[in-house]
């Protein structure tokens, strides 16, 4: 087993405070560092709750994304849903920052809003110089996913892609800049970035490239179809080789013929030590397997082969997150492991680049939904995920998971 034993239920932590493991001393915590302090034991790791539904002016918080800034600050992003928990309506992109590795959190910041419409699907990435980019998608308040897929929403009100940046670890943000023309062909209907952290490649000839996994839908080719059918789902990536100044579309994978059994939807990506980009997607098709995966050997330009089933990652239809630990030779995946319900948040690991998987750490048996992973230091990873005692959407909880030293 590569990870320390499970901790108390995530929702036992009070709002915006760090809850040590039962019996651990409630001492002050040091600033995050590349290596955990020698006195910090696994018993001192716990959970905090940066976002709780029904507080701070929002009915619901959903769709987590998390990155670690160059200073070590942890940036936790979410959709702040104003008047309801629905996927459309007035939705803001909000942020909380932690200076101490996710133990405590600063005040809520509204990073982006789209009038009374939606600003969502956060996909943040940290550049080598420290700048934080935040790719996102906007649409009108009444532009529901169903209407967009049916072609009932015009381009101005449909899904449009925007970009912001921060040069001070998320304290302040630029005005959003639209990049739709470079990242979305006019005939695509539904469109979503991530959600979850994007990639800055670090190995091989494509080092420095930004890769944002995304998905889209196509107009129906059969007159009997409406466009809401899963077989019109497709996956793609956004690429930038100049730090986000310009963008283009990399790989695309959409085939209505095979989409009946393998339809890539929300996608997460990780860079393997040899520079291969590993992609893992939610399968929108009604198939026995709920996850799909694929790899790119050229920095996300093309796929070696289309998305195929990854039956080793059992679970419900839901978003997930991947993270590669180069120094440990491990690829991680977070997501609910219950076969039929959004529950049982679990960390799974692969030591062969995503070909096979095993359970590494059961986070909680409670309801759980979307998640995102971040490397905190040499000895721990962080998990920001949707969870609650009786609903997966009560909180966004942050769990710090210690890594055992390699045998």
C-alpha positions as CSV (number, residue, x, y, z in Angstrom):
1,X,0.0,0.0,0.0
2,X,1.5,3.3,-1.1
3,X,-0.6,5.6,1.2
4,X,-1.3,6.1,4.9
5,X,-4.5,4.7,6.4
6,X,-7.8,6.4,6.1
7,X,-8.8,9.4,8.2
8,X,-12.1,10.5,9.7
9,X,-15.1,11.4,7.5
10,X,-14.3,14.5,5.5
11,X,-17.4,16.4,6.6
12,X,-16.4,16.2,10.3
13,X,-14.1,19.2,9.7
14,X,-15.5,22.6,10.6
15,X,-15.8,25.3,8.0
16,X,-12.4,26.8,6.9
17,X,-10.4,25.1,9.7
18,X,-8.0,22.2,9.8
19,X,-9.1,19.2,11.7
20,X,-6.2,16.9,12.9
21,X,-6.7,13.2,13.3
22,X,-8.4,12.4,16.6
23,X,-5.8,12.6,19.4
24,X,-3.3,14.6,17.5
25,X,-2.0,17.8,19.1
26,X,-3.6,21.0,17.9
27,X,-0.3,22.8,17.4
28,X,0.6,25.5,14.8
29,X,1.5,24.2,11.4
30,X,4.6,25.3,9.5
31,X,4.5,26.8,6.0
32,X,4.4,24.2,3.2
33,X,7.8,23.1,1.9
34,X,9.2,20.6,-0.6
35,X,9.6,18.1,2.2
36,X,7.2,17.7,5.2
37,X,8.9,18.7,8.5
38,X,10.3,15.6,10.3
39,X,8.0,16.1,13.3
40,X,4.8,16.1,11.2
41,X,3.4,12.6,11.4
42,X,0.5,11.1,9.4
43,X,-1.7,11.6,12.5
44,X,-1.6,15.3,11.9
45,X,-3.1,15.1,8.5
46,X,-6.8,15.7,8.2
47,X,-9.5,17.5,6.2
48,X,-10.7,21.1,5.8
49,X,-13.8,22.5,4.2
50,X,-13.1,25.5,2.0
51,X,-16.6,25.6,0.5
52,X,-20.0,24.7,2.1
53,X,-23.3,24.9,0.4
54,X,-25.7,27.6,1.5
55,X,-22.9,29.9,2.8
56,X,-21.1,33.1,1.6
57,X,-23.9,34.1,-0.7
58,X,-24.1,30.9,-2.7
59,X,-26.7,28.1,-2.8
60,X,-24.2,25.5,-3.9
61,X,-20.5,25.0,-4.7
62,X,-19.5,22.5,-7.3
63,X,-16.9,21.5,-9.9
64,X,-13.5,21.6,-8.0
65,X,-10.2,22.5,-9.4
66,X,-6.9,22.9,-7.5
67,X,-3.3,23.9,-8.2
68,X,-0.3,24.7,-6.1
69,X,1.2,28.1,-6.8
70,X,4.9,28.7,-7.1
71,X,5.0,30.1,-3.6
72,X,3.4,27.0,-2.2
73,X,-0.1,28.5,-1.7
74,X,-2.9,26.1,-2.6
75,X,-5.5,27.6,-4.9
76,X,-9.0,25.9,-4.7
77,X,-11.4,26.9,-7.5
78,X,-15.1,26.1,-7.7
79,X,-18.3,27.1,-9.4
80,X,-20.3,29.3,-7.0
81,X,-24.0,28.7,-7.9
82,X,-26.0,31.7,-6.8
83,X,-29.7,30.8,-6.7
84,X,-29.8,27.0,-7.2
85,X,-27.7,24.0,-7.6
86,X,-28.5,23.7,-11.3
87,X,-25.8,23.4,-13.9
88,X,-27.0,26.7,-15.6
89,X,-28.2,30.0,-14.3
90,X,-26.1,32.6,-12.5
91,X,-22.8,30.8,-11.7
92,X,-19.5,32.5,-10.7
93,X,-16.0,31.1,-10.6
94,X,-14.8,31.5,-7.1
95,X,-11.5,30.9,-5.3
96,X,-10.1,30.3,-1.9
97,X,-6.3,30.3,-1.1
98,X,-4.5,28.4,1.5
99,X,-1.0,29.5,2.7
100,X,-0.4,26.3,4.7
101,X,-1.0,23.4,2.5
102,X,-4.8,23.3,2.7
103,X,-5.1,23.4,6.5
104,X,-6.7,26.9,6.6
105,X,-8.3,29.0,3.9
106,X,-8.5,32.7,3.2
107,X,-11.7,34.6,2.3
108,X,-13.7,33.7,-0.8
109,X,-12.8,35.6,-4.0
110,X,-15.1,35.9,-7.0
111,X,-12.7,35.5,-9.9
112,X,-15.1,35.6,-12.8
113,X,-18.7,36.3,-13.5
114,X,-20.8,36.5,-16.6
115,X,-23.5,38.9,-15.7
116,X,-26.5,36.8,-14.7
117,X,-25.2,33.9,-16.8
118,X,-22.7,31.1,-16.2
119,X,-18.9,31.2,-15.8
120,X,-17.7,27.7,-15.1
121,X,-15.6,24.6,-15.9
122,X,-12.4,25.9,-14.2
123,X,-9.2,24.6,-15.7
124,X,-6.2,26.3,-14.0
125,X,-2.5,25.7,-14.7
126,X,0.6,27.3,-13.2
127,X,3.3,28.5,-15.7
128,X,7.1,28.1,-15.1
129,X,7.4,31.8,-14.1
130,X,4.6,31.6,-11.6
131,X,1.7,33.0,-13.6
132,X,-1.6,31.2,-13.0
133,X,-3.8,30.8,-16.0
134,X,-7.5,30.0,-15.6
135,X,-9.3,28.6,-18.7
136,X,-13.1,28.7,-18.4
137,X,-16.4,28.5,-20.3
138,X,-19.3,31.0,-20.3
139,X,-22.9,30.8,-21.5
140,X,-26.2,32.6,-21.0
141,X,-28.3,31.9,-17.9
142,X,-31.1,30.1,-19.9
143,X,-28.7,28.1,-22.1
144,X,-29.1,24.7,-20.5
145,X,-26.9,21.8,-21.7
146,X,-30.0,20.1,-23.2
147,X,-30.9,23.2,-25.3
148,X,-27.4,23.7,-26.5
149,X,-27.0,20.0,-27.5
150,X,-30.3,20.3,-29.5
151,X,-29.1,23.3,-31.4
152,X,-31.6,25.6,-29.8
153,X,-29.1,28.2,-28.6
154,X,-27.3,30.7,-30.8
155,X,-23.5,31.2,-30.8
156,X,-23.7,34.4,-28.7
157,X,-25.5,32.7,-25.9
158,X,-23.9,29.2,-26.2
159,X,-20.6,27.9,-24.8
160,X,-17.7,30.3,-25.3
161,X,-14.2,29.9,-24.0
162,X,-12.4,32.6,-21.9
163,X,-9.0,33.0,-20.2
164,X,-7.7,34.9,-17.2
165,X,-4.4,35.1,-15.4
166,X,-2.9,36.1,-12.1
167,X,0.7,37.1,-11.4
168,X,0.4,37.2,-7.7
169,X,-0.6,33.6,-6.7
170,X,-4.3,34.3,-7.2
171,X,-4.6,37.5,-5.1
172,X,-5.7,39.5,-8.2
173,X,-6.9,38.5,-11.7
174,X,-6.9,40.0,-15.1
175,X,-10.1,40.8,-17.0
176,X,-11.3,37.6,-18.8
177,X,-10.2,37.4,-22.5
178,X,-12.2,35.5,-25.0
179,X,-10.4,32.8,-27.0
180,X,-13.5,31.0,-28.6
181,X,-12.5,31.6,-32.2
182,X,-9.2,29.7,-31.7
183,X,-10.6,26.9,-29.6
184,X,-14.1,26.0,-30.8
185,X,-15.3,25.3,-34.4
186,X,-18.6,27.0,-35.1
187,X,-20.5,23.8,-35.6
188,X,-19.6,22.3,-32.2
189,X,-22.5,22.6,-29.8
190,X,-21.9,21.7,-26.2
191,X,-18.3,22.5,-25.0
192,X,-16.5,22.1,-21.7
193,X,-13.0,22.5,-20.5
194,X,-11.7,19.9,-17.9
195,X,-13.0,20.5,-15.3
196,X,-9.9,20.3,-13.1
197,X,-6.3,21.3,-13.4
198,X,-4.7,21.6,-16.8
199,X,-1.1,20.6,-17.8
200,X,2.2,22.4,-18.4
201,X,4.4,19.8,-20.0
202,X,7.8,19.4,-18.4
203,X,9.5,16.6,-20.4
204,X,10.8,16.0,-23.9
205,X,10.5,18.1,-27.0
206,X,7.1,19.6,-26.0
207,X,8.3,20.9,-22.6
208,X,6.5,24.2,-21.8
209,X,3.4,23.4,-23.8
210,X,0.0,23.9,-22.1
211,X,-2.6,21.1,-22.6
212,X,-6.2,21.7,-21.5
213,X,-8.3,18.5,-21.9
214,X,-11.9,19.3,-23.0
215,X,-15.0,17.9,-24.6
216,X,-17.7,18.9,-27.1
217,X,-20.8,17.7,-28.9
218,X,-21.6,17.5,-32.6
219,X,-24.8,18.2,-34.6
220,X,-26.7,14.9,-35.3
221,X,-26.1,13.2,-38.6
222,X,-29.2,11.1,-38.4
223,X,-32.5,13.1,-38.9
224,X,-34.1,11.0,-36.2
225,X,-31.6,12.2,-33.6
226,X,-31.7,15.4,-31.5
227,X,-28.0,15.9,-30.8
228,X,-28.5,14.8,-27.1
229,X,-27.4,11.3,-27.9
230,X,-24.1,10.2,-26.3
231,X,-22.7,9.1,-29.7
232,X,-22.3,12.8,-30.6
233,X,-20.0,13.4,-27.7
234,X,-16.3,14.0,-28.5
235,X,-13.0,14.8,-26.8
236,X,-10.3,17.2,-27.7
237,X,-7.4,19.3,-26.2
238,X,-6.5,23.0,-26.3
239,X,-2.8,23.6,-26.8
240,X,-0.6,26.7,-26.3
241,X,3.1,26.9,-27.0
242,X,3.6,30.5,-25.9
243,X,2.3,30.6,-22.3
244,X,-1.3,31.1,-23.2
245,X,-0.9,34.0,-25.6
246,X,-2.3,32.0,-28.5
247,X,-4.2,28.7,-28.6
248,X,-5.2,26.0,-31.1
249,X,-7.0,22.7,-31.0
250,X,-4.9,19.5,-30.7
251,X,-6.3,16.0,-30.9
252,X,-10.0,15.5,-31.5
253,X,-11.8,12.2,-31.0
254,X,-15.4,12.0,-32.1
255,X,-17.0,9.2,-34.0
256,X,-20.8,8.7,-34.0
257,X,-20.3,5.1,-35.1
258,X,-18.2,4.1,-32.1
259,X,-19.8,6.7,-29.8
260,X,-22.6,4.3,-28.9
261,X,-20.1,2.5,-26.7
262,X,-17.2,4.9,-26.1
263,X,-18.1,8.6,-26.0
264,X,-15.4,10.7,-24.2
265,X,-16.9,13.4,-22.0
266,X,-15.2,15.3,-19.1
267,X,-11.5,14.6,-19.4
268,X,-8.4,14.7,-17.2
269,X,-4.8,14.5,-18.3
270,X,-1.4,13.7,-16.8
271,X,2.1,13.8,-18.2
272,X,4.1,10.6,-17.7
273,X,7.9,10.7,-17.0
274,X,8.7,10.0,-20.7
275,X,6.6,12.9,-21.9
276,X,3.6,10.8,-22.9
277,X,0.3,12.6,-22.2
278,X,-2.1,10.2,-20.5
279,X,-5.8,11.1,-20.9
280,X,-8.7,9.6,-18.9
281,X,-12.4,10.5,-19.7
282,X,-15.8,9.9,-18.4
283,X,-17.8,7.7,-20.8
284,X,-21.1,9.3,-21.7
285,X,-22.3,6.2,-23.5
286,X,-24.6,3.7,-21.7
287,X,-21.9,1.0,-21.5
288,X,-20.7,-1.3,-18.8
289,X,-17.4,0.5,-18.5
290,X,-17.6,4.1,-17.2
291,X,-14.1,5.2,-17.9
292,X,-12.1,5.6,-21.2
293,X,-8.4,6.4,-21.7
294,X,-6.0,7.2,-24.4
295,X,-2.4,8.5,-24.8
296,X,-0.7,11.1,-27.0
297,X,3.0,10.8,-27.9
298,X,3.3,14.2,-29.4
299,X,2.2,16.6,-26.6
300,X,-1.5,16.3,-27.3
301,X,-1.5,17.0,-31.0
302,X,-2.8,13.5,-31.9
303,X,-3.9,10.3,-30.0
304,X,-1.9,7.1,-30.6
305,X,-5.4,5.5,-30.9
306,X,-8.9,6.6,-30.0
307,X,-10.3,6.5,-26.5
308,X,-10.9,2.9,-25.4
309,X,-12.6,1.4,-22.3
310,X,-10.6,1.3,-19.1
311,X,-12.6,-1.3,-17.1
312,X,-10.1,-1.4,-14.2
313,X,-11.5,2.0,-13.0
314,X,-14.9,0.9,-11.9
315,X,-17.4,3.5,-10.7
316,X,-20.4,5.6,-11.7
317,X,-20.6,8.1,-14.6
318,X,-18.7,11.0,-13.1
319,X,-15.7,13.3,-13.6
320,X,-12.3,12.2,-12.2
321,X,-8.8,13.5,-11.9
322,X,-5.3,12.2,-12.7
323,X,-1.9,13.1,-11.3
324,X,1.5,11.7,-12.1
325,X,4.1,11.4,-9.3
326,X,7.3,11.3,-11.3
327,X,9.6,10.6,-8.4
328,X,7.6,7.6,-7.4
329,X,6.8,6.2,-10.8
330,X,3.1,6.3,-10.0
331,X,0.0,7.6,-11.8
332,X,-3.0,8.4,-9.6
333,X,-6.7,8.6,-10.3
334,X,-9.3,10.0,-8.0
335,X,-13.0,9.3,-8.2
336,X,-16.0,7.5,-6.6
337,X,-15.6,3.7,-6.7
338,X,-19.1,2.6,-6.0
339,X,-20.3,0.9,-9.1
340,X,-23.7,2.5,-9.2
341,X,-23.7,5.7,-7.1
342,X,-21.6,8.8,-6.6
343,X,-20.0,7.6,-3.4
344,X,-16.9,5.9,-2.0
345,X,-14.2,8.4,-3.0
346,X,-11.1,6.4,-3.7
347,X,-7.5,7.0,-4.8
348,X,-6.3,4.4,-7.3
349,X,-2.8,4.0,-8.6
350,X,-1.0,2.6,-11.6
351,X,2.7,1.8,-12.0
352,X,2.6,1.0,-15.7
353,X,1.3,4.3,-17.2
354,X,-2.4,3.7,-16.7
355,X,-2.6,0.2,-18.2
356,X,-3.5,-1.5,-14.9
357,X,-4.8,0.0,-11.7
358,X,-5.2,-0.9,-8.0
359,X,-6.8,0.7,-5.0
360,X,-4.3,2.8,-3.1
361,X,-6.4,4.7,-0.6
362,X,-10.1,4.7,0.3
363,X,-10.8,8.3,1.3
364,X,-14.4,7.9,2.6
365,X,-17.5,5.8,2.2
366,X,-19.7,8.8,2.1
367,X,-21.4,10.3,-1.0
368,X,-18.9,11.9,-3.3
369,X,-18.7,13.4,-6.8
370,X,-16.2,15.4,-8.7
371,X,-12.6,15.8,-7.6
372,X,-9.2,17.2,-8.4
373,X,-5.7,16.2,-7.3
374,X,-2.6,18.3,-6.6
375,X,1.0,17.5,-5.5
376,X,1.6,19.4,-2.2
377,X,5.2,18.3,-1.4
378,X,7.4,15.2,-1.6
379,X,5.4,13.5,1.1
380,X,1.7,14.3,0.3
381,X,-0.9,14.9,-2.3
382,X,-4.1,17.0,-1.9
383,X,-7.6,16.1,-3.0
384,X,-10.4,18.7,-3.4
385,X,-13.7,16.8,-3.8
386,X,-17.4,17.0,-3.5
387,X,-18.8,15.2,-0.5
388,X,-21.3,15.3,2.3
389,X,-23.0,13.1,4.9
390,X,-26.1,12.4,2.8
391,X,-25.4,14.3,-0.4
392,X,-22.3,14.6,-2.5
393,X,-22.9,18.3,-3.0
394,X,-22.9,19.6,0.6
395,X,-19.3,20.6,0.7
396,X,-16.1,20.9,-1.3
397,X,-13.7,19.2,1.1
398,X,-9.9,19.3,1.0
399,X,-8.1,16.1,2.1
400,X,-4.3,15.9,2.5
401,X,-3.1,12.3,1.9
402,X,0.3,11.3,3.1
403,X,2.5,9.1,0.9
404,X,4.5,6.4,2.6
405,X,8.2,6.3,1.8
406,X,9.0,3.9,-1.0
407,X,10.0,0.5,0.3
